[in-house]
């Protein structure tokens, strides 16, 4: 018997059914029973990683502690499990083929013809089992990207078929996530798409052990029986996944459906404990029973696609629950902010977050938003590019350096208050070459961030090429912009804050990547707390004014 059990999650009928949430929810239930669990994502696109993908194409690029640029589902995995993922948790077709081709060039295949089977499938199997080989995990859940029947997914499905045969039924199982649509005209749920999806899977040599059905309406016993018979699974293994008000409900819904129980039975594991979800449910209770509401403006360039800022939005949920408030996020496109529109778009907000991004589009709108928040004492948080925009705005409007800019936007600016890092100047390949992963930052005494983190040194995750230009540091500090966080290895400024503002912080790193249900990020907690104070003071002032 293998020491580690392997669970594969495939999808059919449609994309965006939530394989990542189902995988994370199952992992949460298994973890809550005492099993050491991790999740990995296999993506069938040929990019080596999502680092060079436009957010409109693929949503947010999530960064791990070890500097891997990964699929956004890894963010769900970390937020649910409160366990760090790594480079090994996200594999793409590009990375698989790159590895096989490099081996071929080194002559490792002894002159054999390199083929999809067995060489590509062997590489996939090797990557799947990498996390389970050191004995650190009892369970490795592997999410297969795309849908069954996609041409690009075929090597992954074949690798799963081989691996399931090699490991045996007690050490590996397949969960198939599918859609059971509701036809309003017929007023009934239709099982035929799921039947065809399972048929496609079986044509590839894989029999699903468990069927998870996304649905808008409850599945009757008759429908469950029909699905069980025609999809060749036990009726107890037909799991309903009904639409939920929040993704954080899904672990409890899966618990009610008995997903973890069926998994343990099929893997011949003891079902002697009850999942301990006490801490999780306390978070859920606070999230669903807020005592106050604050309005936060998310100023970004990719707001049409919510997945572009997924980790930020989830961090607001965590911090809101911690403060027992509902965080109403208003997504505001920075391209549509100007002197004419800014008051209407921002004046009613209780906090402003200027989001990360790349390129010059929408930059002036971000700078205008920073200025409005600074001049009107609205709580402000700038992340990565947002922090850089705060530096540029301060340089232009306080230091009166009218041409101040980042060399990313204007390579000829006479005041490059944000400049490309020295080690980046000779880089020609864009993929995987930014400052990535976890870096240390030392906090200065008597700073706002020192009181927030309550420690002298922090480690946060980065993803950027441009930095605060230390040539302007002294001038900035004399005018009131403190450098309250410094990288001890490079001397570069990681955090800025304003001395004469109630709550104004900019960070070069991405705090949203480290916020989880169990440990909401302290910066987001403090930002939302400041927004509550601001909102209550504003409302009191309005009441007094009316009287």
Residue pairs with C-beta under 8 A, 6 or more apart in sequence:
1 168
1 170
1 171
2 132
2 167
2 168
2 171
3 132
3 135
4 129
4 132
4 133
4 135
4 137
4 138
4 139
4 140
4 171
5 138
5 139
5 140
5 171
5 172
5 267
5 269
6 128
6 129
6 132
6 139
6 140
6 142
6 163
6 167
6 171
6 172
6 173
7 26
7 139
7 140
7 141
7 142
7 172
7 173
7 174
7 175
7 263
7 267
8 141
8 142
8 144
8 160
8 164
8 172
8 173
8 174
8 175
9 19
9 22
9 23
9 141
9 142
9 143
9 144
9 174
9 175
9 176
9 177
10 19
10 144
10 148
10 157
10 160
10 174
10 175
10 176
10 177
10 201
10 206
10 208
11 17
11 19
11 144
11 146
11 147
11 148
11 176
11 177
11 178
12 147
12 148
12 149
12 176
12 177
12 178
12 179
12 193
12 194
12 197
12 198
12 200
12 201
13 147
13 178
13 179
13 193
13 194
13 196
13 197
14 147
14 179
15 146
15 147
17 177
17 178
17 179
17 214
18 177
18 214
18 241
18 247
18 250
19 73
19 143
19 144
19 145
19 177
20 41
20 73
20 76
20 77
20 143
21 76
21 247
21 250
22 175
22 177
22 212
22 241
22 250
22 254
23 39
23 73
23 77
23 141
23 143
24 39
24 73
24 76
24 77
24 79
24 80
24 81
24 250
25 80
25 250
25 251
25 253
25 254
25 259
26 141
26 175
26 254
26 259
26 260
26 263
27 37
27 38
27 39
27 77
27 80
27 81
27 139
27 141
28 80
28 81
28 251
28 277
28 280
29 251
29 254
29 255
29 259
29 260
29 275
30 37
30 138
30 139
30 260
30 263
31 37
31 81
31 83
32 251
32 275
32 276
32 277
32 280
33 260
33 264
33 273
33 274
33 275
33 276
34 273
35 138
35 139
36 136
36 137
36 138
36 139
37 81
37 137
37 138
37 139
37 140
37 141
38 77
38 81
38 83
38 85
38 89
38 131
38 136
38 137
38 139
38 140
38 141
39 74
39 77
39 81
39 85
39 89
39 140
39 141
39 142
39 143
40 85
40 88
40 89
40 90
40 91
40 128
40 131
40 140
40 141
40 142
40 143
41 70
41 71
41 73
41 74
41 89
41 90
41 91
41 142
41 143
41 145
42 91
42 92
42 124
42 127
42 128
42 142
42 143
42 144
42 145
42 156
43 50
43 71
43 90
43 91
43 92
43 93
43 145
43 146
44 92
44 93
44 144
44 145
44 146
44 150
44 152
44 153
44 156
45 92
45 93
45 94
45 145
45 152
46 92
46 93
46 94
46 97
46 152
47 53
47 92
47 94
48 92
48 94
48 95
48 98
48 431
48 432
49 61
49 68
49 69
49 70
49 90
49 92
49 94
49 95
49 431
49 432
50 58
50 61
50 69
50 70
50 71
50 72
51 61
51 69
51 430
51 431
51 432
51 434
52 430
52 431
53 61
55 61
55 302
55 305
55 307
55 308
56 302
56 304
56 305
56 308
58 71
58 72
59 72
59 305
59 307
59 308
59 310
60 72
60 75
60 307
60 308
60 309
60 310
60 311
61 69
61 70
61 72
61 463
62 69
62 70
62 71
62 72
62 73
62 74
62 75
62 311
62 513
63 69
63 70
63 436
63 437
63 461
63 462
63 463
63 510
63 513
64 70
64 74
64 84
64 85
64 86
64 87
64 89
64 437
64 461
65 84
65 86
65 437
65 438
65 461
66 86
66 87
66 437
66 438
67 87
67 436
67 437
67 438
68 85
68 86
68 87
68 89
68 90
68 436
68 437
69 432
69 436
69 463
70 85
70 89
70 90
71 90
71 145
72 307
72 310
72 311
73 143
74 85
74 89
74 90
75 310
75 311
75 314
75 513
76 247
77 83
77 85
77 89
78 84
78 85
78 513
78 516
79 314
79 318
79 515
79 516
79 517
80 251
80 516
80 517
81 516
82 516
82 517
82 518
82 519
88 127
88 130
88 131
89 131
91 124
91 127
93 152
93 155
96 120
96 123
96 124
96 127
96 155
97 120
99 123
100 114
100 119
100 120
100 123
101 114
103 109
104 114
109 119
116 155
116 158
117 155
117 158
120 155
121 155
121 158
121 159
121 162
122 159
124 155
124 156
124 159
125 159
125 162
125 163
125 166
128 140
128 142
128 159
128 160
128 163
129 140
129 163
131 137
131 140
132 140
142 160
144 153
144 156
144 157
144 160
145 153
146 152
146 153
147 153
147 197
148 157
148 176
148 197
148 200
148 201
148 204
149 197
149 200
154 204
157 201
157 204
157 206
158 204
158 205
160 174
160 206
161 204
161 205
161 206
163 172
164 172
164 173
164 174
164 206
169 266
170 266
170 267
170 268
171 267
173 209
173 210
173 263
173 266
173 267
174 201
174 206
174 207
174 208
174 209
174 210
175 208
175 209
175 210
175 211
175 212
175 263
176 197
176 198
176 201
176 208
176 210
176 211
176 212
177 212
177 214
177 241
178 193
178 194
178 197
178 198
178 211
178 212
178 213
178 214
179 193
179 194
179 213
179 214
179 215
180 189
180 190
180 191
180 193
180 194
180 213
180 214
180 215
180 219
180 223
180 227
181 189
181 190
181 193
182 188
182 189
182 190
182 215
182 216
182 217
183 189
183 190
189 215
189 217
189 219
189 223
191 223
191 226
191 227
191 230
194 211
194 213
194 227
194 231
195 227
195 230
195 231
198 208
198 211
198 230
198 231
198 232
201 207
201 208
202 232
207 232
208 231
208 232
208 233
209 233
209 237
209 266
210 233
210 237
210 239
210 259
210 262
210 263
210 266
211 227
211 228
211 231
211 233
211 237
211 238
211 239
212 239
212 241
212 259
213 219
213 227
213 238
213 239
213 240
213 241
214 241
214 243
215 240
215 241
215 242
215 243
216 242
216 243
217 242
218 240
218 242
219 227
219 238
219 240
224 235
224 238
224 240
225 235
227 233
227 238
228 234
228 235
228 237
228 238
231 238
236 258
236 262
237 262
237 266
239 254
239 257
239 258
239 259
239 262
240 257
241 250
241 253
241 254
241 257
242 253
244 250
244 253
246 284
246 287
246 288
246 317
248 280
248 283
248 284
248 287
248 317
248 517
249 284
251 277
251 280
252 277
252 281
252 284
254 260
255 275
255 277
260 275
261 271
264 270
264 271
265 271
279 518
280 517
283 318
283 321
283 517
283 518
284 321
286 321
286 322
286 324
287 317
287 320
287 321
289 324
290 320
290 324
290 325
290 326
291 324
291 325
292 324
292 325
292 326
292 532
292 535
292 536
293 325
293 326
293 327
293 328
294 320
294 325
294 326
294 327
294 328
294 350
294 351
294 528
294 531
294 532
294 535
295 328
295 330
295 348
295 349
295 350
295 351
295 535
296 316
296 327
296 328
296 329
296 330
296 349
296 350
296 351
296 352
296 353
296 528
296 531
297 329
297 330
297 332
297 345
297 346
297 349
297 351
297 352
297 353
297 369
298 309
298 312
298 313
298 329
298 330
298 331
298 332
298 353
298 355
299 332
299 334
299 337
299 352
299 353
299 354
299 355
299 365
299 366
299 369
299 386
300 308
300 309
300 331
300 332
300 333
300 334
300 354
300 355
300 357
300 362
301 333
301 334
301 335
301 355
301 357
301 359
301 361
301 362
302 308
302 309
302 357
303 309
303 331
303 332
303 333
304 333
306 313
306 331
309 331
309 355
311 510
311 512
311 513
311 515
312 353
312 355
312 383
312 512
313 329
314 512
314 515
315 511
315 512
315 515
315 520
315 521
315 524
316 327
316 329
316 524
316 528
317 327
318 515
318 516
318 517
318 520
318 521
318 524
319 327
319 515
319 520
319 521
319 524
319 525
319 527
319 528
320 326
320 327
320 528
321 520
322 520
322 525
322 528
323 525
323 528
323 529
323 532
325 528
325 532
327 528
330 349
332 345
332 346
332 369
333 362
333 365
334 354
334 362
334 363
334 365
334 366
334 369
335 361
335 362
335 365
336 345
336 365
337 345
337 346
337 365
337 366
337 368
337 369
338 364
338 365
338 368
339 368
342 368
342 369
342 372
343 372
346 352
346 369
346 372
346 373
346 378
347 372
347 376
349 378
350 378
350 379
350 531
350 532
350 534
350 535
350 538
351 378
351 379
351 380
351 381
351 527
351 528
351 530
351 531
351 534
352 369
352 370
352 372
352 373
352 378
352 379
352 380
352 381
353 380
353 381
353 382
353 383
353 386
353 527
354 366
354 369
354 370
354 380
354 381
354 382
354 383
354 385
354 386
354 389
354 390
355 383
355 385
355 386
356 383
356 384
356 385
356 386
356 463
356 510
357 384
357 385
358 385
358 408
359 408
360 408
360 409
360 410
363 389
363 409
366 385
366 386
366 389
367 389
367 392
367 393
367 396
370 380
370 382
370 386
370 389
370 390
370 393
371 393
371 397
372 378
373 379
373 380
373 504
374 380
374 390
374 393
374 394
374 498
374 501
374 504
377 501
377 502
377 534
378 534
379 502
379 503
379 504
379 527
379 530
379 531
379 534
380 390
380 501
380 503
380 504
380 505
380 506
381 505
381 506
381 507
381 523
381 524
381 527
382 388
382 389
382 390
382 505
382 506
382 507
383 506
383 507
383 509
383 510
383 511
383 512
384 463
384 464
384 507
384 508
384 509
384 510
385 464
386 506
387 468
387 495
387 496
387 506
387 507
387 508
388 406
388 418
388 466
388 468
388 506
388 508
390 496
390 504
390 506
391 417
391 418
391 468
391 476
391 481
391 496
391 506
392 404
392 405
392 406
392 417
392 418
394 476
394 479
394 481
394 498
395 401
395 404
395 415
395 417
395 472
395 476
396 402
396 404
398 479
398 480
398 481
399 472
399 475
399 476
399 479
401 415
401 417
403 410
403 413
403 414
403 415
404 413
404 415
404 417
405 413
405 415
405 416
405 417
405 418
406 413
406 416
406 417
406 418
406 419
406 466
407 413
407 416
407 418
407 419
407 420
407 466
408 418
408 420
408 465
408 466
415 472
416 469
417 468
417 469
417 472
417 476
418 466
418 467
418 468
418 469
419 466
419 467
419 469
420 465
420 466
420 467
421 435
421 465
421 466
421 467
421 492
424 433
424 434
424 465
427 433
434 462
434 463
434 464
434 465
435 462
435 463
435 464
435 465
436 461
436 462
436 463
437 461
437 462
438 459
438 460
438 461
438 462
439 459
439 460
439 461
439 462
439 487
439 489
439 494
439 509
440 457
440 458
440 459
440 487
440 488
440 489
441 457
441 458
441 459
441 460
441 485
441 486
441 487
441 488
441 494
441 495
441 509
442 456
442 457
442 485
442 486
442 487
442 488
443 449
443 450
443 453
443 455
443 456
443 457
443 458
443 484
443 485
443 495
444 450
444 482
444 483
444 484
444 485
444 486
447 482
447 484
447 485
447 495
447 497
448 484
448 497
448 503
448 505
449 484
449 485
449 495
449 497
449 505
449 523
450 456
450 484
452 522
452 523
452 525
452 526
453 522
453 523
454 522
457 488
458 485
460 494
460 507
460 509
460 510
460 511
460 514
461 509
461 510
461 513
461 514
462 508
462 509
462 510
463 510
464 508
467 492
467 493
467 508
468 483
468 492
468 493
468 496
468 508
470 491
470 492
470 493
473 483
473 493
476 483
476 496
477 483
480 498
480 499
480 500
481 496
481 497
481 498
481 499
482 496
482 497
482 498
482 499
483 493
483 495
483 496
484 495
484 496
484 497
485 493
485 494
485 495
485 507
486 492
486 493
486 494
487 493
487 494
492 508
493 508
494 507
494 508
494 509
495 505
495 506
495 507
495 508
496 505
496 506
497 504
497 505
497 506
498 504
502 530
502 533
502 534
503 526
503 527
503 530
503 534
505 523
505 527
507 523
511 521
511 523
511 524
512 521
512 524
514 521
515 521
515 524
